[in-house]
Amino acid sequence: MKNLLKVIFLVQLFIVCVVTFGLLAKSTEAQSPPKENIRVQLEGKSPVAAPPTGEGGRLIKGVTPPQGPLASLSSAKLIYVRSSSLLVGKSVVEEKLTKRPEFQRLGLMITRDINEADLVLELRHDLFTMYVYTAVDQKTSVVVAGGKLSSLGGTVAGKVAKRFLKQMVKARAGLSP
């Protein structure tokens, strides 16, 4: 009986490790073929100009890209929420965002159409109790805000909403997020 309990425990431990560390992932960054730097125009979106480059694809000094992370974060109005976490759904994050006073004050809105969004707020479960969120500019695919937090001491969705909106407020005030 003790041996059976040990086997069951070991199988459960293996499953937890596989789920947590993603040992059975279909592919990794190292295995995927290199992606070409191609800009694709999405339907309904204006094309984004590539930053000026010189010989060898290096950026030309003194010339800035069309819009920096701070500018895109401060001008964003429509937010699309995406969650890859099984424990924290996108609707919960959306609810926590809309209930924050900063959300209404900044004139933000949630959209369910990713093509209409200015920012995509992504949430993923990282390790044990850790979660990572990133806000990506939909036009340029540049990460404009993000952070890492723990699920201990409060709800993950509430913490994401609070920290992300704090970064938005700082960006609107002209400070670095």
C-alpha positions as CSV (number, residue, x, y, z in Angstrom):
1,M,0.0,0.0,0.0
2,K,2.9,2.4,0.9
3,N,4.5,1.7,-2.5
4,L,1.3,2.4,-4.4
5,L,1.0,5.8,-2.5
6,K,4.6,6.6,-3.4
7,V,4.0,5.8,-7.1
8,I,0.9,8.0,-7.1
9,F,2.7,10.8,-5.4
10,L,5.6,10.6,-7.9
11,V,3.2,10.6,-10.9
12,Q,1.4,13.6,-9.5
13,L,4.8,15.4,-8.9
14,F,5.9,14.6,-12.5
15,I,2.6,16.1,-13.9
16,V,3.0,19.2,-11.8
17,C,6.6,19.7,-13.0
18,V,5.6,19.1,-16.7
19,V,2.8,21.6,-16.4
20,T,4.8,24.2,-14.5
21,F,8.0,24.0,-16.4
22,G,6.5,23.2,-19.8
23,L,8.7,20.2,-20.4
24,L,6.3,18.9,-23.1
25,A,6.2,22.1,-25.0
26,K,5.8,21.7,-28.8
27,S,8.6,24.1,-29.7
28,T,11.0,26.4,-28.1
29,E,12.6,29.7,-29.2
30,A,15.9,27.9,-29.9
31,Q,14.3,25.3,-32.1
32,S,12.1,27.7,-34.2
33,P,13.6,29.0,-37.5
34,P,14.7,32.6,-37.5
35,K,12.0,35.0,-38.4
36,E,12.6,37.6,-41.1
37,N,12.0,41.2,-40.2
38,I,8.9,41.7,-42.3
39,R,6.3,44.3,-41.6
40,V,2.7,43.1,-42.4
41,Q,-0.1,45.5,-42.8
42,L,-3.2,44.2,-40.9
43,E,-6.6,44.7,-42.4
44,G,-8.0,48.1,-41.2
45,K,-4.6,49.2,-39.8
46,S,-2.3,51.8,-41.3
47,P,1.2,50.6,-42.3
48,V,3.9,51.4,-39.9
49,A,7.1,52.9,-41.3
50,A,10.3,51.1,-40.5
51,P,12.9,53.1,-38.7
52,P,15.6,54.5,-41.0
53,T,18.5,52.1,-41.3
54,G,21.9,52.3,-42.9
55,E,24.3,49.7,-44.1
56,G,24.0,46.3,-42.5
57,G,20.5,47.1,-41.2
58,R,21.8,49.3,-38.3
59,L,19.6,52.2,-37.1
60,I,20.8,55.6,-38.3
61,K,21.9,57.7,-35.3
62,G,19.9,60.8,-34.5
63,V,16.7,59.5,-36.1
64,T,14.0,58.1,-33.9
65,P,11.3,55.6,-34.8
66,P,7.9,57.1,-35.6
67,Q,6.5,56.6,-32.1
68,G,8.2,55.5,-28.9
69,P,6.9,53.2,-26.2
70,L,6.0,56.2,-23.9
71,A,4.0,57.9,-26.7
72,S,2.1,54.8,-27.7
73,L,1.3,54.0,-24.0
74,S,0.1,57.5,-23.4
75,S,-2.1,57.7,-26.5
76,A,-3.7,54.3,-26.3
77,K,-7.5,54.2,-25.8
78,L,-8.6,50.6,-26.7
79,I,-7.2,47.7,-24.9
80,Y,-7.5,44.0,-25.8
81,V,-6.8,41.6,-22.9
82,R,-5.3,38.1,-23.6
83,S,-4.6,35.6,-20.8
84,S,-2.8,32.3,-21.3
85,S,-3.3,31.4,-17.7
86,L,-5.8,28.7,-16.8
87,L,-6.3,30.2,-13.4
88,V,-6.8,33.9,-14.4
89,G,-9.2,34.4,-17.3
90,K,-9.3,37.5,-19.5
91,S,-12.8,38.4,-18.4
92,V,-11.6,38.7,-14.8
93,V,-8.7,41.0,-15.8
94,E,-11.1,43.0,-17.9
95,E,-13.5,43.4,-14.9
96,K,-10.7,44.5,-12.6
97,L,-9.5,47.0,-15.1
98,T,-12.9,48.6,-15.6
99,K,-13.5,48.9,-11.9
100,R,-10.4,50.9,-11.3
101,P,-11.0,54.7,-11.1
102,E,-7.9,55.4,-13.3
103,F,-9.5,53.4,-16.1
104,Q,-12.5,55.8,-16.4
105,R,-10.3,58.9,-15.7
106,L,-8.0,58.0,-18.6
107,G,-10.9,57.4,-21.0
108,L,-9.8,53.8,-21.7
109,M,-12.0,51.1,-23.1
110,I,-11.9,47.3,-23.5
111,T,-12.3,45.8,-26.9
112,R,-12.9,42.2,-27.9
113,D,-11.6,42.8,-31.4
114,I,-7.8,42.5,-31.4
115,N,-7.5,44.3,-34.8
116,E,-9.1,47.5,-33.3
117,A,-7.0,47.5,-30.2
118,D,-4.2,50.1,-29.5
119,L,-2.6,47.9,-26.9
120,V,-2.7,44.2,-26.2
121,L,-2.4,43.4,-22.5
122,E,-1.1,39.8,-22.2
123,L,-1.0,37.8,-19.0
124,R,0.8,34.5,-18.5
125,H,1.6,32.2,-15.7
126,D,5.4,32.1,-15.2
127,L,6.5,29.9,-12.3
128,F,4.6,28.6,-9.3
129,T,3.0,31.7,-8.0
130,M,4.6,34.2,-10.4
131,Y,2.7,35.9,-13.3
132,V,4.1,38.1,-16.1
133,Y,2.0,40.8,-17.9
134,T,3.1,42.8,-20.9
135,A,1.4,45.5,-22.9
136,V,2.2,45.4,-26.6
137,D,1.6,48.2,-29.0
138,Q,-0.6,46.6,-31.7
139,K,0.8,48.8,-34.5
140,T,4.5,48.3,-33.9
141,S,4.6,45.1,-31.8
142,V,6.8,46.9,-29.3
143,V,6.4,46.1,-25.6
144,V,5.5,49.4,-23.9
145,A,4.8,48.2,-20.4
146,G,5.0,45.1,-18.2
147,G,5.8,43.6,-15.0
148,K,6.1,40.5,-12.9
149,L,4.0,39.8,-9.8
150,S,3.1,37.1,-7.3
151,S,-0.4,35.6,-6.7
152,L,0.3,35.7,-2.9
153,G,-1.4,38.5,-1.0
154,G,-4.2,39.4,-3.4
155,T,-5.8,38.5,-6.7
156,V,-3.6,38.4,-9.7
157,A,-6.1,40.2,-11.9
158,G,-6.4,43.0,-9.4
159,K,-2.7,43.4,-9.1
160,V,-2.3,43.4,-12.9
161,A,-5.0,46.1,-13.3
162,K,-3.5,48.3,-10.6
163,R,0.1,48.1,-11.8
164,F,-0.7,48.4,-15.5
165,L,-2.9,51.5,-14.9
166,K,-0.2,53.0,-12.7
167,Q,2.2,52.7,-15.7
168,M,-0.5,54.3,-17.9
169,V,-0.9,57.2,-15.5
170,K,2.8,57.8,-15.4
171,A,3.0,57.7,-19.2
172,R,0.2,60.3,-19.5
173,A,2.1,62.4,-17.0
174,G,5.2,62.2,-19.2
175,L,7.2,60.1,-16.8
176,S,8.9,56.8,-17.8
177,P,6.8,53.8,-16.9
